[in-house]
């Protein structure tokens, strides 16, 4: 599971960087920037929950919306944080429940592996929305399907 999570974060990193390059070409970047910022904020907030940061309740899923020129740096930082966390943990630790304060102020618990999976699936969801925005503005989106990174042409 640990290796799967790391590989999934790495796949999402490559795909999101491709999408970010397309965002830079858009005539209307606003909604795509908002969605990409949301991906960053979600990773930050889930990590804060995991680490039981006392300021986590002040963190927003949608704000801040980062300027285009800061998206890559913010993405790099949060990605490195998650990869370092996953790499330092033993496999068994990823299956131990971690408590956090939920959206309703109540006490919740989830396993780190499920938090990481949520972020990976969440990234796919919003990347698809961004891909649709790219296409709707007349730009051909890149092929960012997972299979494109692992399939080998035989002839």
Steps between C-alpha positions, in 0.01 A plus 500: 500500500780741587661464157160525331427829680840644407457395137151649494626833634777495240251427221275785615803726516592433136142537380436815701818661368384430145165659578671798661691563177168508312346735758776749415374504139134565581335829408287472818708340773292594806294183557791267425725690740228475765472123455878448499529714815229285658710188436794664678286620791342158539838333526613760753186462710508120505865508605415751773222266616738206497756690705227637729595859429302720743436751220338250264148634562613840370615347172264521205454247221463771234703795629750627433483501123864524399622720217591299191870568548491343850304183419801290407698596811202435729435168328868401535499579870187306589595207278843472665332512842269210415770292333734550796222401740420183303865404457582535870206290622504128544230319302313411820488864612299590191225269626479649852213739560588863552256732673415840358245775537247470220297750300236508775746559786455140615768242563558267207753233416638370171803303395784691332475265201137603454586867529766454231259306280240774542750757380598291200142435391411862572784611273367284215151649547607863487760441230217370282308822566803704402546288186140581403565872554808474280305326223211749528744783436614344174827347617568128463570357846793264544440128542543453874346156552694266725527229235701741284775488762524122531399338171772392258455490125611161370497564127 
